[in-house]
Amino acid sequence: MVLEKKAGKSMTPLNSDQKQSVIERVSFMQVELSDLAKYKNIDWPTYSNERETRRNVERIIENIANSVIDVCKITLAGETTEIPGTYQDIVLKLGEIKIISKDLVSQLASLTKARNVLAHQYLDIKWDLIKDLVKQMPIFIPEFIKALNL
């Protein structure tokens, strides 16, 4: 598997188990993105008052974030690069070693940050993050998947 080539940087091919693991996570991300599309018009009253809807949206975002993190860790392991200690740093490392673009790294890093906020913040703080991610994830997650060159 090769991710984006940046400045002549080629990825070390993953072994068959690693590649299969990435493929499974990508498939899962695509299903979750499809589910997230149902909520593309979610508004604050719906998010704040409908517990089941809120739980679904938050869980979908968290699932996608976890899958992205897993793919990044697998990719770094394939490069025999030390895997950083935080989720955000794992994503940032892919940009640092020029595997994915800085713009994409920034969006993915914000997703990892959102993953942590979902578990620990109040509804109004979560909402600001949620409304942006519901709109932006359908754009940058397919970009990430495309960069995987599966």
PyMOL commands that set and color helices and strands:
alter all, ss='L'
color gray80, all
select helices_A, chain A and resi 16-39+44-49+51-78+87-96+102-120+123-147
alter helices_A, ss='H'
color red, helices_A
deselect
rebuild
show_as cartoon
